[in-house]
């Protein structure tokens, strides 16, 4: 088993929600990324309702920051999140050796 598979398996153990893992990957890997619910749903190929629920948890947990642009909520990484560097390290390690794709998922 490759190291990236072991780390991905470990991430799956601690973050049991597939949707939440995908969101963590996006925002940890690209901390300057800003997106709305529909855009993130399309990117991750997940249901917008599931995305919204997980985003709400992540905003409440202070991992993400939400701002409003008109009626649209825009989400981005909270760069002051205490374990952001560690999450980024885990995400990068879990993706080494995997093939890049245009979408997350």
C-alpha positions as CSV (number, residue, x, y, z in Angstrom):
1,X,0.0,0.0,0.0
2,X,1.4,3.4,-1.0
3,X,1.9,6.1,1.7
4,X,-0.7,8.3,0.0
5,X,-3.3,5.4,0.3
6,X,-2.4,5.0,4.0
7,X,-2.8,8.7,4.7
8,X,-6.1,8.8,2.7
9,X,-7.3,5.9,4.7
10,X,-6.3,7.6,7.9
11,X,-8.2,10.8,6.9
12,X,-11.2,8.6,6.2
13,X,-11.0,7.2,9.7
14,X,-11.2,10.6,11.3
15,X,-13.4,12.4,8.8
16,X,-16.1,9.9,8.1
17,X,-18.2,12.1,5.8
18,X,-17.1,11.8,2.2
19,X,-18.6,15.2,1.4
20,X,-16.7,16.8,4.3
21,X,-13.4,15.2,3.2
22,X,-13.9,16.7,-0.3
23,X,-14.5,20.1,1.2
24,X,-11.5,19.9,3.4
25,X,-9.3,18.9,0.5
26,X,-10.5,21.9,-1.6
27,X,-10.1,24.5,1.1
28,X,-6.9,23.1,2.7
29,X,-5.2,22.7,-0.7
30,X,-6.3,26.1,-2.0
31,X,-6.6,28.5,1.0
32,X,-7.2,31.5,-1.2
33,X,-10.1,29.9,-3.0
34,X,-13.5,31.5,-2.7
35,X,-16.7,29.8,-3.9
36,X,-20.5,29.5,-3.3
37,X,-22.5,26.4,-2.5
38,X,-23.6,25.7,-6.1
39,X,-20.0,26.1,-7.5
40,X,-18.6,23.8,-4.8
41,X,-21.3,21.2,-5.5
42,X,-20.5,21.3,-9.2
43,X,-16.7,21.1,-8.5
44,X,-17.1,18.1,-6.1
45,X,-19.9,16.5,-7.9
46,X,-22.0,16.4,-4.7
47,X,-25.6,17.4,-3.9
48,X,-25.8,21.2,-3.0
49,X,-27.9,20.3,0.1
50,X,-25.2,18.0,1.4
51,X,-22.6,20.7,0.6
52,X,-24.6,23.3,2.5
53,X,-25.0,21.2,5.6
54,X,-21.2,20.5,5.7
55,X,-20.3,24.1,5.0
56,X,-22.5,25.2,7.9
57,X,-20.7,22.8,10.3
58,X,-17.3,24.0,9.0
59,X,-18.3,27.7,9.5
60,X,-19.5,26.9,13.0
61,X,-16.2,25.1,13.7
62,X,-14.3,28.1,12.4
63,X,-12.5,26.2,9.6
64,X,-14.3,28.4,7.0
65,X,-15.3,32.0,6.8
66,X,-18.5,33.0,5.1
67,X,-19.2,36.5,3.6
68,X,-22.2,37.7,1.6
69,X,-22.1,39.1,-1.9
70,X,-25.6,40.3,-2.5
71,X,-27.8,37.3,-1.6
72,X,-25.0,34.8,-2.2
73,X,-22.8,33.3,0.5
74,X,-19.2,33.0,-0.4
75,X,-17.0,30.5,1.5
76,X,-13.3,30.6,2.1
77,X,-10.6,29.1,4.3
78,X,-10.1,30.7,7.7
79,X,-6.3,31.3,7.5
80,X,-6.2,31.7,11.2
81,X,-7.6,28.2,11.9
82,X,-5.3,26.7,14.5
83,X,-4.5,23.4,12.7
84,X,-4.7,24.7,9.1
85,X,-1.0,23.9,8.4
86,X,-1.4,20.4,9.7
87,X,-4.6,19.8,7.6
88,X,-2.7,21.1,4.5
89,X,0.1,18.8,5.2
90,X,-2.2,15.8,5.5
91,X,-4.1,16.7,2.3
92,X,-0.9,17.2,0.3
93,X,0.5,13.8,1.6
94,X,-2.8,12.0,0.8
95,X,-2.7,13.3,-2.8
96,X,0.9,12.5,-3.6
97,X,1.0,9.8,-6.3
98,X,-2.6,10.4,-7.3
99,X,-3.5,11.6,-10.8
100,X,-4.6,15.2,-11.1
101,X,-8.1,15.8,-12.3
102,X,-10.2,18.8,-13.2
103,X,-12.8,18.1,-10.5
104,X,-12.5,17.0,-6.9
105,X,-14.1,13.6,-6.4
